[in-house]
Amino acid sequence: MMKPMGKRNFTGQRTTESDAKETMHWVPIDELDKCKAYPTFMKEYLSSEHNGVEHIITDERV
């Protein structure tokens, strides 16, 4: 799990390959159900305990 240190602004904006604007920001796990977030299993995944480093690869494009 990660926590921000101090009062840093953890937001970012970028553009996708199709020039669509994306905005990224930290969301508390208990608020993920209010957001359209991908991968869709992430809320359940983050709510469980993990040890070590895990590499997740997923593709949920429609």
PDBQT receptor file of N, H, CA, C and O in Angstrom, charges set to zero:
ATOM      1  N   MET A   1       0.839  -1.168   0.000  1.00  0.00    +0.000 N 
ATOM      2  CA  MET A   1       0.000   0.000   0.000  1.00  0.00    +0.000 C 
ATOM      3  C   MET A   1       0.889   1.238   0.000  1.00  0.00    +0.000 C 
ATOM      4  O   MET A   1       2.017   1.212   0.492  1.00  0.00    +0.000 OA
ATOM      5  N   MET A   2       0.374   2.291  -0.545  1.00  0.00    +0.000 N 
ATOM      6  H   MET A   2      -0.542   2.313  -0.945  1.00  0.00    +0.000 HD
ATOM      7  CA  MET A   2       1.148   3.532  -0.625  1.00  0.00    +0.000 C 
ATOM      8  C   MET A   2       0.380   4.658   0.038  1.00  0.00    +0.000 C 
ATOM      9  O   MET A   2      -0.851   4.674   0.032  1.00  0.00    +0.000 OA
ATOM     10  N   LYS A   3       1.106   5.590   0.605  1.00  0.00    +0.000 N 
ATOM     11  H   LYS A   3       2.106   5.577   0.610  1.00  0.00    +0.000 HD
ATOM     12  CA  LYS A   3       0.510   6.785   1.179  1.00  0.00    +0.000 C 
ATOM     13  C   LYS A   3       1.288   7.986   0.649  1.00  0.00    +0.000 C 
ATOM     14  O   LYS A   3       2.510   7.913   0.520  1.00  0.00    +0.000 OA
ATOM     15  N   PRO A   4       0.601   9.097   0.336  1.00  0.00    +0.000 N 
ATOM     16  CA  PRO A   4       1.335  10.291  -0.086  1.00  0.00    +0.000 C 
ATOM     17  C   PRO A   4       2.109  10.864   1.095  1.00  0.00    +0.000 C 
ATOM     18  O   PRO A   4       1.651  10.809   2.236  1.00  0.00    +0.000 OA
ATOM     19  N   MET A   5       3.275  11.411   0.810  1.00  0.00    +0.000 N 
ATOM     20  H   MET A   5       3.647  11.456  -0.117  1.00  0.00    +0.000 HD
ATOM     21  CA  MET A   5       4.079  12.076   1.834  1.00  0.00    +0.000 C 
ATOM     22  C   MET A   5       3.856  13.575   1.713  1.00  0.00    +0.000 C 
ATOM     23  O   MET A   5       4.028  14.143   0.635  1.00  0.00    +0.000 OA
ATOM     24  N   GLY A   6       3.478  14.215   2.803  1.00  0.00    +0.000 N 
ATOM     25  H   GLY A   6       3.338  13.753   3.679  1.00  0.00    +0.000 HD
ATOM     26  CA  GLY A   6       3.250  15.652   2.774  1.00  0.00    +0.000 C 
ATOM     27  C   GLY A   6       1.990  16.003   2.005  1.00  0.00    +0.000 C 
ATOM     28  O   GLY A   6       1.024  15.241   1.985  1.00  0.00    +0.000 OA
ATOM     29  N   LYS A   7       2.015  17.154   1.378  1.00  0.00    +0.000 N 
ATOM     30  H   LYS A   7       2.800  17.774   1.394  1.00  0.00    +0.000 HD
ATOM     31  CA  LYS A   7       0.839  17.639   0.651  1.00  0.00    +0.000 C 
ATOM     32  C   LYS A   7       1.115  17.690  -0.840  1.00  0.00    +0.000 C 
ATOM     33  O   LYS A   7       0.871  18.714  -1.479  1.00  0.00    +0.000 OA
ATOM     34  N   ARG A   8       1.608  16.626  -1.390  1.00  0.00    +0.000 N 
ATOM     35  H   ARG A   8       1.806  15.795  -0.871  1.00  0.00    +0.000 HD
ATOM     36  CA  ARG A   8       1.887  16.587  -2.827  1.00  0.00    +0.000 C 
ATOM     37  C   ARG A   8       0.601  16.418  -3.605  1.00  0.00    +0.000 C 
ATOM     38  O   ARG A   8      -0.344  15.781  -3.138  1.00  0.00    +0.000 OA
ATOM     39  N   ASN A   9       0.571  16.982  -4.772  1.00  0.00    +0.000 N 
ATOM     40  H   ASN A   9       1.338  17.500  -5.152  1.00  0.00    +0.000 HD
ATOM     41  CA  ASN A   9      -0.593  16.864  -5.648  1.00  0.00    +0.000 C 
ATOM     42  C   ASN A   9      -0.374  15.677  -6.577  1.00  0.00    +0.000 C 
ATOM     43  O   ASN A   9       0.443  15.755  -7.494  1.00  0.00    +0.000 OA
ATOM     44  N   PHE A  10      -1.087  14.587  -6.353  1.00  0.00    +0.000 N 
ATOM     45  H   PHE A  10      -1.751  14.524  -5.608  1.00  0.00    +0.000 HD
ATOM     46  CA  PHE A  10      -0.921  13.387  -7.162  1.00  0.00    +0.000 C 
ATOM     47  C   PHE A  10      -1.956  13.351  -8.284  1.00  0.00    +0.000 C 
ATOM     48  O   PHE A  10      -2.783  12.442  -8.341  1.00  0.00    +0.000 OA
ATOM     49  N   THR A  11      -1.909  14.311  -9.148  1.00  0.00    +0.000 N 
ATOM     50  H   THR A  11      -1.237  15.050  -9.102  1.00  0.00    +0.000 HD
ATOM     51  CA  THR A  11      -2.786  14.314 -10.317  1.00  0.00    +0.000 C 
ATOM     52  C   THR A  11      -1.917  14.451 -11.551  1.00  0.00    +0.000 C 
ATOM     53  O   THR A  11      -0.786  14.931 -11.475  1.00  0.00    +0.000 OA
ATOM     54  N   GLY A  12      -2.438  14.035 -12.667  1.00  0.00    +0.000 N 
ATOM     55  H   GLY A  12      -3.357  13.644 -12.729  1.00  0.00    +0.000 HD
ATOM     56  CA  GLY A  12      -1.698  14.151 -13.900  1.00  0.00    +0.000 C 
ATOM     57  C   GLY A  12      -2.644  14.140 -15.081  1.00  0.00    +0.000 C 
ATOM     58  O   GLY A  12      -3.739  13.582 -15.004  1.00  0.00    +0.000 OA
ATOM     59  N   GLN A  13      -2.225  14.754 -16.174  1.00  0.00    +0.000 N 
ATOM     60  H   GLN A  13      -1.336  15.207 -16.237  1.00  0.00    +0.000 HD
ATOM     61  CA  GLN A  13      -3.012  14.740 -17.393  1.00  0.00    +0.000 C 
ATOM     62  C   GLN A  13      -2.121  14.292 -18.532  1.00  0.00    +0.000 C 
ATOM     63  O   GLN A  13      -0.934  14.612 -18.579  1.00  0.00    +0.000 OA
ATOM     64  N   ARG A  14      -2.705  13.556 -19.435  1.00  0.00    +0.000 N 
ATOM     65  H   ARG A  14      -3.669  13.296 -19.397  1.00  0.00    +0.000 HD
ATOM     66  CA  ARG A  14      -1.974  13.117 -20.608  1.00  0.00    +0.000 C 
ATOM     67  C   ARG A  14      -2.967  12.911 -21.731  1.00  0.00    +0.000 C 
ATOM     68  O   ARG A  14      -4.176  13.031 -21.533  1.00  0.00    +0.000 OA
ATOM     69  N   THR A  15      -2.466  12.608 -22.881  1.00  0.00    +0.000 N 
ATOM     70  H   THR A  15      -1.484  12.510 -23.041  1.00  0.00    +0.000 HD
ATOM     71  CA  THR A  15      -3.302  12.374 -24.054  1.00  0.00    +0.000 C 
ATOM     72  C   THR A  15      -3.050  10.958 -24.560  1.00  0.00    +0.000 C 
ATOM     73  O   THR A  15      -1.905  10.512 -24.636  1.00  0.00    +0.000 OA
ATOM     74  N   THR A  16      -4.123  10.258 -24.904  1.00  0.00    +0.000 N 
ATOM     75  H   THR A  16      -5.053  10.620 -24.842  1.00  0.00    +0.000 HD
ATOM     76  CA  THR A  16      -3.996   8.899 -25.427  1.00  0.00    +0.000 C 
ATOM     77  C   THR A  16      -3.533   8.946 -26.874  1.00  0.00    +0.000 C 
ATOM     78  O   THR A  16      -3.385  10.022 -27.453  1.00  0.00    +0.000 OA
ATOM     79  N   GLU A  17      -3.303   7.765 -27.456  1.00  0.00    +0.000 N 
ATOM     80  H   GLU A  17      -3.424   6.891 -26.985  1.00  0.00    +0.000 HD
ATOM     81  CA  GLU A  17      -2.882   7.685 -28.856  1.00  0.00    +0.000 C 
ATOM     82  C   GLU A  17      -3.908   8.302 -29.797  1.00  0.00    +0.000 C 
ATOM     83  O   GLU A  17      -3.551   8.787 -30.871  1.00  0.00    +0.000 OA
ATOM     84  N   SER A  18      -5.186   8.289 -29.400  1.00  0.00    +0.000 N 
ATOM     85  H   SER A  18      -5.476   7.895 -28.527  1.00  0.00    +0.000 HD
ATOM     86  CA  SER A  18      -6.239   8.869 -30.239  1.00  0.00    +0.000 C 
ATOM     87  C   SER A  18      -6.542  10.322 -29.858  1.00  0.00    +0.000 C 
ATOM     88  O   SER A  18      -7.592  10.851 -30.222  1.00  0.00    +0.000 OA
ATOM     89  N   ASP A  19      -5.627  10.965 -29.127  1.00  0.00    +0.000 N 
ATOM     90  H   ASP A  19      -4.775  10.535 -28.832  1.00  0.00    +0.000 HD
ATOM     91  CA  ASP A  19      -5.729  12.362 -28.696  1.00  0.00    +0.000 C 
ATOM     92  C   ASP A  19      -6.866  12.624 -27.711  1.00  0.00    +0.000 C 
ATOM     93  O   ASP A  19      -7.286  13.772 -27.563  1.00  0.00    +0.000 OA
ATOM     94  N   ALA A  20      -7.372  11.602 -27.038  1.00  0.00    +0.000 N 
ATOM     95  H   ALA A  20      -7.031  10.670 -27.158  1.00  0.00    +0.000 HD
ATOM     96  CA  ALA A  20      -8.353  11.803 -25.975  1.00  0.00    +0.000 C 
ATOM     97  C   ALA A  20      -7.609  12.207 -24.708  1.00  0.00    +0.000 C 
ATOM     98  O   ALA A  20      -6.552  11.651 -24.409  1.00  0.00    +0.000 OA
ATOM     99  N   LYS A  21      -8.147  13.166 -23.963  1.00  0.00    +0.000 N 
ATOM    100  H   LYS A  21      -9.005  13.618 -24.206  1.00  0.00    +0.000 HD
ATOM    101  CA  LYS A  21      -7.508  13.612 -22.733  1.00  0.00    +0.000 C 
ATOM    102  C   LYS A  21      -7.810  12.636 -21.607  1.00  0.00    +0.000 C 
ATOM    103  O   LYS A  21      -8.949  12.196 -21.446  1.00  0.00    +0.000 OA
ATOM    104  N   GLU A  22      -6.796  12.302 -20.835  1.00  0.00    +0.000 N 
ATOM    105  H   GLU A  22      -5.872  12.659 -20.965  1.00  0.00    +0.000 HD
ATOM    106  CA  GLU A  22      -6.930  11.442 -19.654  1.00  0.00    +0.000 C 
ATOM    107  C   GLU A  22      -6.494  12.248 -18.447  1.00  0.00    +0.000 C 
ATOM    108  O   GLU A  22      -5.511  12.987 -18.505  1.00  0.00    +0.000 OA
ATOM    109  N   THR A  23      -7.222  12.105 -17.360  1.00  0.00    +0.000 N 
ATOM    110  H   THR A  23      -8.020  11.504 -17.313  1.00  0.00    +0.000 HD
ATOM    111  CA  THR A  23      -6.825  12.707 -16.104  1.00  0.00    +0.000 C 
ATOM    112  C   THR A  23      -6.627  11.582 -15.103  1.00  0.00    +0.000 C 
ATOM    113  O   THR A  23      -7.503  10.732 -14.941  1.00  0.00    +0.000 OA
ATOM    114  N   MET A  24      -5.498  11.570 -14.440  1.00  0.00    +0.000 N 
ATOM    115  H   MET A  24      -4.786  12.261 -14.572  1.00  0.00    +0.000 HD
ATOM    116  CA  MET A  24      -5.181  10.529 -13.470  1.00  0.00    +0.000 C 
ATOM    117  C   MET A  24      -5.040  11.153 -12.093  1.00  0.00    +0.000 C 
ATOM    118  O   MET A  24      -4.432  12.213 -11.945  1.00  0.00    +0.000 OA
ATOM    119  N   HIS A  25      -5.604  10.491 -11.080  1.00  0.00    +0.000 N 
ATOM    120  H   HIS A  25      -6.097   9.630 -11.201  1.00  0.00    +0.000 HD
ATOM    121  CA  HIS A  25      -5.451  10.959  -9.706  1.00  0.00    +0.000 C 
ATOM    122  C   HIS A  25      -5.683   9.804  -8.735  1.00  0.00    +0.000 C 
ATOM    123  O   HIS A  25      -6.283   8.790  -9.091  1.00  0.00    +0.000 OA
ATOM    124  N   TRP A  26      -5.199   9.973  -7.505  1.00  0.00    +0.000 N 
ATOM    125  H   TRP A  26      -4.712  10.797  -7.216  1.00  0.00    +0.000 HD
ATOM    126  CA  TRP A  26      -5.350   8.963  -6.473  1.00  0.00    +0.000 C 
ATOM    127  C   TRP A  26      -6.796   8.947  -5.999  1.00  0.00    +0.000 C 
ATOM    128  O   TRP A  26      -7.409   9.997  -5.805  1.00  0.00    +0.000 OA
ATOM    129  N   VAL A  27      -7.331   7.751  -5.815  1.00  0.00    +0.000 N 
ATOM    130  H   VAL A  27      -6.833   6.899  -5.972  1.00  0.00    +0.000 HD
ATOM    131  CA  VAL A  27      -8.692   7.578  -5.303  1.00  0.00    +0.000 C 
ATOM    132  C   VAL A  27      -8.613   6.581  -4.149  1.00  0.00    +0.000 C 
ATOM    133  O   VAL A  27      -8.004   5.521  -4.291  1.00  0.00    +0.000 OA
ATOM    134  N   PRO A  28      -9.228   6.913  -2.999  1.00  0.00    +0.000 N 
ATOM    135  CA  PRO A  28      -9.241   5.928  -1.906  1.00  0.00    +0.000 C 
ATOM    136  C   PRO A  28      -9.939   4.637  -2.359  1.00  0.00    +0.000 C 
ATOM    137  O   PRO A  28     -10.917   4.689  -3.105  1.00  0.00    +0.000 OA
ATOM    138  N   ILE A  29      -9.441   3.492  -1.911  1.00  0.00    +0.000 N 
ATOM    139  H   ILE A  29      -8.646   3.450  -1.305  1.00  0.00    +0.000 HD
ATOM    140  CA  ILE A  29      -9.978   2.204  -2.336  1.00  0.00    +0.000 C 
ATOM    141  C   ILE A  29     -11.481   2.124  -2.088  1.00  0.00    +0.000 C 
ATOM    142  O   ILE A  29     -12.215   1.600  -2.926  1.00  0.00    +0.000 OA
ATOM    143  N   ASP A  30     -11.948   2.637  -0.950  1.00  0.00    +0.000 N 
ATOM    144  H   ASP A  30     -11.351   3.063  -0.270  1.00  0.00    +0.000 HD
ATOM    145  CA  ASP A  30     -13.376   2.533  -0.643  1.00  0.00    +0.000 C 
ATOM    146  C   ASP A  30     -14.239   3.446  -1.510  1.00  0.00    +0.000 C 
ATOM    147  O   ASP A  30     -15.465   3.398  -1.412  1.00  0.00    +0.000 OA
ATOM    148  N   GLU A  31     -13.627   4.277  -2.357  1.00  0.00    +0.000 N 
ATOM    149  H   GLU A  31     -12.631   4.316  -2.436  1.00  0.00    +0.000 HD
ATOM    150  CA  GLU A  31     -14.383   5.127  -3.275  1.00  0.00    +0.000 C 
ATOM    151  C   GLU A  31     -14.289   4.665  -4.730  1.00  0.00    +0.000 C 
ATOM    152  O   GLU A  31     -14.841   5.312  -5.620  1.00  0.00    +0.000 OA
ATOM    153  N   LEU A  32     -13.598   3.555  -4.976  1.00  0.00    +0.000 N 
ATOM    154  H   LEU A  32     -13.150   3.029  -4.253  1.00  0.00    +0.000 HD
ATOM    155  CA  LEU A  32     -13.439   3.072  -6.349  1.00  0.00    +0.000 C 
ATOM    156  C   LEU A  32     -14.755   2.702  -7.012  1.00  0.00    +0.000 C 
ATOM    157  O   LEU A  32     -14.885   2.814  -8.231  1.00  0.00    +0.000 OA
ATOM    158  N   ASP A  33     -15.749   2.258  -6.217  1.00  0.00    +0.000 N 
ATOM    159  H   ASP A  33     -15.644   2.167  -5.226  1.00  0.00    +0.000 HD
ATOM    160  CA  ASP A  33     -17.030   1.882  -6.819  1.00  0.00    +0.000 C 
ATOM    161  C   ASP A  33     -17.781   3.087  -7.373  1.00  0.00    +0.000 C 
ATOM    162  O   ASP A  33     -18.745   2.918  -8.120  1.00  0.00    +0.000 OA
ATOM    163  N   LYS A  34     -17.361   4.295  -7.022  1.00  0.00    +0.000 N 
ATOM    164  H   LYS A  34     -16.578   4.432  -6.415  1.00  0.00    +0.000 HD
ATOM    165  CA  LYS A  34     -17.965   5.525  -7.548  1.00  0.00    +0.000 C 
ATOM    166  C   LYS A  34     -17.317   5.963  -8.861  1.00  0.00    +0.000 C 
ATOM    167  O   LYS A  34     -17.783   6.903  -9.505  1.00  0.00    +0.000 OA
ATOM    168  N   CYS A  35     -16.249   5.283  -9.250  1.00  0.00    +0.000 N 
ATOM    169  H   CYS A  35     -15.870   4.520  -8.727  1.00  0.00    +0.000 HD
ATOM    170  CA  CYS A  35     -15.471   5.673 -10.424  1.00  0.00    +0.000 C 
ATOM    171  C   CYS A  35     -15.516   4.584 -11.492  1.00  0.00    +0.000 C 
ATOM    172  O   CYS A  35     -15.720   3.407 -11.196  1.00  0.00    +0.000 OA
ATOM    173  N   LYS A  36     -15.326   5.000 -12.716  1.00  0.00    +0.000 N 
ATOM    174  H   LYS A  36     -15.160   5.956 -12.956  1.00  0.00    +0.000 HD
ATOM    175  CA  LYS A  36     -15.131   4.050 -13.801  1.00  0.00    +0.000 C 
ATOM    176  C   LYS A  36     -13.629   3.795 -13.861  1.00  0.00    +0.000 C 
ATOM    177  O   LYS A  36     -12.875   4.603 -14.404  1.00  0.00    +0.000 OA
ATOM    178  N   ALA A  37     -13.207   2.680 -13.306  1.00  0.00    +0.000 N 
ATOM    179  H   ALA A  37     -13.820   2.024 -12.864  1.00  0.00    +0.000 HD
ATOM    180  CA  ALA A  37     -11.778   2.403 -13.163  1.00  0.00    +0.000 C 
ATOM    181  C   ALA A  37     -11.421   1.079 -13.820  1.00  0.00    +0.000 C 
ATOM    182  O   ALA A  37     -12.202   0.127 -13.798  1.00  0.00    +0.000 OA
ATOM    183  N   TYR A  38     -10.239   1.033 -14.401  1.00  0.00    +0.000 N 
ATOM    184  H   TYR A  38      -9.605   1.806 -14.419  1.00  0.00    +0.000 HD
ATOM    185  CA  TYR A  38      -9.732  -0.177 -15.044  1.00  0.00    +0.000 C 
ATOM    186  C   TYR A  38      -8.373  -0.513 -14.468  1.00  0.00    +0.000 C 
ATOM    187  O   TYR A  38      -7.617   0.403 -14.144  1.00  0.00    +0.000 OA
ATOM    188  N   PRO A  39      -8.034  -1.757 -14.328  1.00  0.00    +0.000 N 
ATOM    189  CA  PRO A  39      -8.859  -2.913 -14.633  1.00  0.00    +0.000 C 
ATOM    190  C   PRO A  39     -10.009  -3.025 -13.640  1.00  0.00    +0.000 C 
ATOM    191  O   PRO A  39      -9.883  -2.602 -12.491  1.00  0.00    +0.000 OA
ATOM    192  N   THR A  40     -11.119  -3.586 -14.074  1.00  0.00    +0.000 N 
ATOM    193  H   THR A  40     -11.222  -3.929 -15.007  1.00  0.00    +0.000 HD
ATOM    194  CA  THR A  40     -12.348  -3.621 -13.285  1.00  0.00    +0.000 C 
ATOM    195  C   THR A  40     -12.207  -4.438 -12.005  1.00  0.00    +0.000 C 
ATOM    196  O   THR A  40     -12.973  -4.222 -11.066  1.00  0.00    +0.000 OA
ATOM    197  N   PHE A  41     -11.258  -5.365 -11.934  1.00  0.00    +0.000 N 
ATOM    198  H   PHE A  41     -10.636  -5.541 -12.696  1.00  0.00    +0.000 HD
ATOM    199  CA  PHE A  41     -11.081  -6.184 -10.735  1.00  0.00    +0.000 C 
ATOM    200  C   PHE A  41     -10.231  -5.495  -9.667  1.00  0.00    +0.000 C 
ATOM    201  O   PHE A  41     -10.021  -6.065  -8.596  1.00  0.00    +0.000 OA
ATOM    202  N   MET A  42      -9.740  -4.288  -9.933  1.00  0.00    +0.000 N 
ATOM    203  H   MET A  42      -9.910  -3.825 -10.803  1.00  0.00    +0.000 HD
ATOM    204  CA  MET A  42      -8.737  -3.674  -9.062  1.00  0.00    +0.000 C 
ATOM    205  C   MET A  42      -9.239  -3.381  -7.648  1.00  0.00    +0.000 C 
ATOM    206  O   MET A  42      -8.468  -3.530  -6.700  1.00  0.00    +0.000 OA
ATOM    207  N   LYS A  43     -10.499  -2.971  -7.465  1.00  0.00    +0.000 N 
ATOM    208  H   LYS A  43     -11.125  -2.850  -8.235  1.00  0.00    +0.000 HD
ATOM    209  CA  LYS A  43     -10.974  -2.691  -6.110  1.00  0.00    +0.000 C 
ATOM    210  C   LYS A  43     -10.894  -3.946  -5.249  1.00  0.00    +0.000 C 
ATOM    211  O   LYS A  43     -10.385  -3.904  -4.129  1.00  0.00    +0.000 OA
ATOM    212  N   GLU A  44     -11.393  -5.057  -5.770  1.00  0.00    +0.000 N 
ATOM    213  H   GLU A  44     -11.806  -5.091  -6.680  1.00  0.00    +0.000 HD
ATOM    214  CA  GLU A  44     -11.330  -6.313  -5.020  1.00  0.00    +0.000 C 
ATOM    215  C   GLU A  44      -9.881  -6.726  -4.789  1.00  0.00    +0.000 C 
ATOM    216  O   GLU A  44      -9.525  -7.172  -3.698  1.00  0.00    +0.000 OA
ATOM    217  N   TYR A  45      -9.055  -6.579  -5.802  1.00  0.00    +0.000 N 
ATOM    218  H   TYR A  45      -9.343  -6.216  -6.688  1.00  0.00    +0.000 HD
ATOM    219  CA  TYR A  45      -7.642  -6.944  -5.711  1.00  0.00    +0.000 C 
ATOM    220  C   TYR A  45      -6.928  -6.119  -4.636  1.00  0.00    +0.000 C 
ATOM    221  O   TYR A  45      -6.185  -6.673  -3.826  1.00  0.00    +0.000 OA
ATOM    222  N   LEU A  46      -7.144  -4.809  -4.624  1.00  0.00    +0.000 N 
ATOM    223  H   LEU A  46      -7.747  -4.359  -5.282  1.00  0.00    +0.000 HD
ATOM    224  CA  LEU A  46      -6.466  -3.940  -3.669  1.00  0.00    +0.000 C 
ATOM    225  C   LEU A  46      -6.964  -4.132  -2.243  1.00  0.00    +0.000 C 
ATOM    226  O   LEU A  46      -6.261  -3.800  -1.288  1.00  0.00    +0.000 OA
ATOM    227  N   SER A  47      -8.165  -4.662  -2.097  1.00  0.00    +0.000 N 
ATOM    228  H   SER A  47      -8.736  -4.931  -2.873  1.00  0.00    +0.000 HD
ATOM    229  CA  SER A  47      -8.728  -4.889  -0.766  1.00  0.00    +0.000 C 
ATOM    230  C   SER A  47      -8.170  -6.143  -0.098  1.00  0.00    +0.000 C 
ATOM    231  O   SER A  47      -8.390  -6.357   1.094  1.00  0.00    +0.000 OA
ATOM    232  N   SER A  48      -7.453  -6.967  -0.850  1.00  0.00    +0.000 N 
ATOM    233  H   SER A  48      -7.274  -6.793  -1.818  1.00  0.00    +0.000 HD
ATOM    234  CA  SER A  48      -6.868  -8.183  -0.278  1.00  0.00    +0.000 C 
ATOM    235  C   SER A  48      -5.392  -7.950   0.040  1.00  0.00    +0.000 C 
ATOM    236  O   SER A  48      -4.775  -7.011  -0.462  1.00  0.00    +0.000 OA
ATOM    237  N   GLU A  49      -4.844  -8.817   0.877  1.00  0.00    +0.000 N 
ATOM    238  H   GLU A  49      -5.345  -9.580   1.284  1.00  0.00    +0.000 HD
ATOM    239  CA  GLU A  49      -3.457  -8.666   1.303  1.00  0.00    +0.000 C 
ATOM    240  C   GLU A  49      -2.497  -9.243   0.265  1.00  0.00    +0.000 C 
ATOM    241  O   GLU A  49      -2.777 -10.273  -0.348  1.00  0.00    +0.000 OA
ATOM    242  N   HIS A  50      -1.365  -8.569   0.075  1.00  0.00    +0.000 N 
ATOM    243  H   HIS A  50      -1.137  -7.732   0.572  1.00  0.00    +0.000 HD
ATOM    244  CA  HIS A  50      -0.356  -9.014  -0.885  1.00  0.00    +0.000 C 
ATOM    245  C   HIS A  50       1.029  -8.902  -0.260  1.00  0.00    +0.000 C 
ATOM    246  O   HIS A  50       1.276  -8.050   0.593  1.00  0.00    +0.000 OA
ATOM    247  N   ASN A  51       1.909  -9.765  -0.695  1.00  0.00    +0.000 N 
ATOM    248  H   ASN A  51       1.708 -10.457  -1.388  1.00  0.00    +0.000 HD
ATOM    249  CA  ASN A  51       3.311  -9.729  -0.254  1.00  0.00    +0.000 C 
ATOM    250  C   ASN A  51       4.193  -9.675  -1.489  1.00  0.00    +0.000 C 
ATOM    251  O   ASN A  51       3.939 -10.378  -2.467  1.00  0.00    +0.000 OA
ATOM    252  N   GLY A  52       5.211  -8.858  -1.451  1.00  0.00    +0.000 N 
ATOM    253  H   GLY A  52       5.417  -8.287  -0.657  1.00  0.00    +0.000 HD
ATOM    254  CA  GLY A  52       6.149  -8.800  -2.553  1.00  0.00    +0.000 C 
ATOM    255  C   GLY A  52       5.652  -7.945  -3.708  1.00  0.00    +0.000 C 
ATOM    256  O   GLY A  52       4.686  -7.191  -3.584  1.00  0.00    +0.000 OA
ATOM    257  N   VAL A  53       6.330  -8.083  -4.812  1.00  0.00    +0.000 N 
ATOM    258  H   VAL A  53       7.114  -8.695  -4.913  1.00  0.00    +0.000 HD
ATOM    259  CA  VAL A  53       6.035  -7.304  -6.013  1.00  0.00    +0.000 C 
ATOM    260  C   VAL A  53       5.214  -8.160  -6.971  1.00  0.00    +0.000 C 
ATOM    261  O   VAL A  53       5.523  -9.334  -7.176  1.00  0.00    +0.000 OA
ATOM    262  N   GLU A  54       4.180  -7.582  -7.552  1.00  0.00    +0.000 N 
ATOM    263  H   GLU A  54       3.929  -6.628  -7.386  1.00  0.00    +0.000 HD
ATOM    264  CA  GLU A  54       3.358  -8.297  -8.520  1.00  0.00    +0.000 C 
ATOM    265  C   GLU A  54       3.268  -7.474  -9.796  1.00  0.00    +0.000 C 
ATOM    266  O   GLU A  54       3.136  -6.251  -9.744  1.00  0.00    +0.000 OA
ATOM    267  N   HIS A  55       3.339  -8.130 -10.915  1.00  0.00    +0.000 N 
ATOM    268  H   HIS A  55       3.446  -9.123 -10.957  1.00  0.00    +0.000 HD
ATOM    269  CA  HIS A  55       3.241  -7.476 -12.224  1.00  0.00    +0.000 C 
ATOM    270  C   HIS A  55       1.902  -7.897 -12.828  1.00  0.00    +0.000 C 
ATOM    271  O   HIS A  55       1.672  -9.082 -13.070  1.00  0.00    +0.000 OA
ATOM    272  N   ILE A  56       1.022  -6.926 -13.070  1.00  0.00    +0.000 N 
ATOM    273  H   ILE A  56       1.209  -5.964 -12.874  1.00  0.00    +0.000 HD
ATOM    274  CA  ILE A  56      -0.314  -7.211 -13.581  1.00  0.00    +0.000 C 
ATOM    275  C   ILE A  56      -0.387  -6.722 -15.026  1.00  0.00    +0.000 C 
ATOM    276  O   ILE A  56      -0.082  -5.566 -15.320  1.00  0.00    +0.000 OA
ATOM    277  N   ILE A  57      -0.792  -7.613 -15.913  1.00  0.00    +0.000 N 
ATOM    278  H   ILE A  57      -1.039  -8.552 -15.675  1.00  0.00    +0.000 HD
ATOM    279  CA  ILE A  57      -1.000  -7.244 -17.320  1.00  0.00    +0.000 C 
ATOM    280  C   ILE A  57      -2.434  -7.570 -17.649  1.00  0.00    +0.000 C 
ATOM    281  O   ILE A  57      -2.884  -8.696 -17.436  1.00  0.00    +0.000 OA
ATOM    282  N   THR A  58      -3.165  -6.588 -18.170  1.00  0.00    +0.000 N 
ATOM    283  H   THR A  58      -2.800  -5.673 -18.343  1.00  0.00    +0.000 HD
ATOM    284  CA  THR A  58      -4.561  -6.806 -18.516  1.00  0.00    +0.000 C 
ATOM    285  C   THR A  58      -4.925  -5.946 -19.720  1.00  0.00    +0.000 C 
ATOM    286  O   THR A  58      -4.287  -4.925 -19.975  1.00  0.00    +0.000 OA
ATOM    287  N   ASP A  59      -5.932  -6.353 -20.444  1.00  0.00    +0.000 N 
ATOM    288  H   ASP A  59      -6.451  -7.182 -20.237  1.00  0.00    +0.000 HD
ATOM    289  CA  ASP A  59      -6.417  -5.594 -21.589  1.00  0.00    +0.000 C 
ATOM    290  C   ASP A  59      -7.938  -5.694 -21.597  1.00  0.00    +0.000 C 
ATOM    291  O   ASP A  59      -8.493  -6.732 -21.958  1.00  0.00    +0.000 OA
ATOM    292  N   GLU A  60      -8.608  -4.624 -21.203  1.00  0.00    +0.000 N 
ATOM    293  H   GLU A  60      -8.158  -3.780 -20.910  1.00  0.00    +0.000 HD
ATOM    294  CA  GLU A  60     -10.064  -4.613 -21.146  1.00  0.00    +0.000 C 
ATOM    295  C   GLU A  60     -10.655  -3.661 -22.172  1.00  0.00    +0.000 C 
ATOM    296  O   GLU A  60     -11.729  -3.098 -21.961  1.00  0.00    +0.000 OA
ATOM    297  N   ARG A  61      -9.954  -3.485 -23.280  1.00  0.00    +0.000 N 
ATOM    298  H   ARG A  61      -9.082  -3.943 -23.452  1.00  0.00    +0.000 HD
ATOM    299  CA  ARG A  61     -10.489  -2.609 -24.321  1.00  0.00    +0.000 C 
ATOM    300  C   ARG A  61     -11.749  -3.210 -24.910  1.00  0.00    +0.000 C 
ATOM    301  O   ARG A  61     -11.860  -4.427 -25.053  1.00  0.00    +0.000 OA
ATOM    302  N   VAL A  62     -12.678  -2.370 -25.245  1.00  0.00    +0.000 N 
ATOM    303  H   VAL A  62     -12.588  -1.381 -25.130  1.00  0.00    +0.000 HD
ATOM    304  CA  VAL A  62     -13.945  -2.833 -25.818  1.00  0.00    +0.000 C 
ATOM    305  C   VAL A  62     -13.871  -2.724 -27.330  1.00  0.00    +0.000 C 
ATOM    306  O   VAL A  62     -14.832  -3.062 -28.021  1.00  0.00    +0.000 OA
TER     307      VAL A  62
